[in-house]
Amino acid sequence: MAIPLAAGLGVPLIRKDAIKEALLSSLGAEDVAASARLGRASYEVMFSVASTTEVMVLESNFGPESCERILAISRSPIQIYCRCDPEEAIRRYSERTSERHPGHFDEQMLEDISERIRADEFAPLALPGPTLELDTTDGCDIDAAVAWVESLPEWKTSG
């Protein structure tokens, strides 16, 4: 969703996993711990680049620890939180393992991620600013999401 959303809004997209893929390709990761370190480094790169960009789409599975960094970039960020049926999320995660760098260790992480998805550990961030929650189980309407963002006062003052 992030790629067509950024295109529809006409703004740059900064994807954490694209950064991590580049780091994995150049540095590698011998185990899950090394992959996790590169994941943390990817967030550092993402937030550093974002701090120099006026308007952008940031894409990642952000956790609460990211709130402070996001607020340093924007006092009223616009958040789009995508969710889907837990079994569909697990299926998607499992399916993408063949498409991603092996340094993500997706197959080894599948059980842990599946448990976290089923426990509903992922949620929108507690940030000021508008939040749109989208159920993407059966896809999503990108045009409607773009229109929602463009209708916001926060967008009009930053876009």
N, C-alpha and C positions, 0 to 999 in steps of 0.2 A: 504494500500500500504506500510506503514512503516514496518510492520512485515516482509513481504517477501523481501523488499529492504534491511533491516538490515541483514537478513539471507543470502541473495545473496552476500552481501559485506563482510560477516563474522565479523560484528562488533556489539557491544551492541546497544540496542534500549532503549531510555529513553522517555517514553510517559507521557505527562502532565496529561492526563485523568486517567491513571493507578495510578498515585500518588494521584490524587484527589479522586478516588474511595476508596483507602485505608484510606485516611483521613475521608471521609464521613462514611465509615464503623465503624471507631473507635470513631469519634467525633460527627458525625451527623451534620445536618444543619436544623435549625427550619424554615428558610425562605430564600428567594432569596438573601438577604444581607449577611447572614451567608455563603451561598454557594459561593457567590462572594469572600468573605474573604478567604475561603478555596481554591478557585481557584488561588488567588494571592499567597497564601502560597505554593501551588503546583508548581508554577513557581519558587519560591525561592528554593524549594527542587530540582527541575529539574536542575536549573543552578548551584546549589552547587554540585550536583553529577557530572554534565557534566564538571565542572572545574577540577575534579580529574580524568577524563577519557581522554586518548589521542585521540582516534578516536571513534566516535559514530554517531548514527542517533538520532536526536531530533525530536519529533513529537508533534505538537500542531497547533492550529489556531493562530499563532503568529501575533501580531499587531506591529505597528511601535515602540511602547514603548519597545519592546524586542531587538531592534537593538544593543543598547549599550552593553547589557548583552551577546548577541551572539558574538559580536566583542571582548569582553573580553576573550572569549574562543578560538576564531579563527579569525585571521586577514583577512582571505579570505575564508569564509565559502562557502560550496557548497549547493545551495538551489534548492529544487525541490518543485515547487508550483503546487498543484493539483486544477483544476477547473472543473466544469461541468455545464451543462445547469441549470439555476437558479431553475426551477421547479423540476428538478431531485435532486438538493441539498436539497431543502425543503422536498421533499419526503423522502430522506435518513435520514434527521434530525428527521423528524416525526416518521419514522419507528424504529429508534434506541431508542426511549424513553422507550420502554418496556424492553430493554436490559440493561439499565443503572440504577445506584442507584437513587432512587427517590429524593435524596438530590441535584441532578442537576437541578431540577425543570424545566425539558425540556418542559413539556406541557404548563407551564405558560410562558415560554420564546419563544414558537414557533412563535407567532405573531411578536414579536420584531425581532427575528432572520430572519424570512421570509422577513420582510421589509428591513433589512440590506442586505440580499442576493439579493433581487430584485433591490436595489439601487447600487449594485456592490461595496459595501464598503470594500470587502476583496480583497487584491491584494498582489503580491509578495513584499517582504521587499526590501527597498532601501539599499542593502548591496553590498560591493565589492565582487568580486568573481562570479563564473558562476551561472547562473540560468537556470533551465529547467522548462518550463511551460507545464504541461500535461493536456489534456482534458480527464477526466475520465468518461465522460457521458456514454460511452459504454465499460467501463473497461480500463485497461492499460496494456502495455507490460512491465512487471517487468524486464525481461531479457534485454530489450533495455535500460531501466533506469539504471540498474546495469552496463551495458557496457559503457553507457555515463559517469557515475561517474568514472569508472575505467580508462577511456581514458584521464581524466583531469590531467594536471600537478599538480594541488592542491591536488588531491588524491594521486598521486605518491609520493609527499613529506610528506604526513601525514599518509598514509595507510600502 
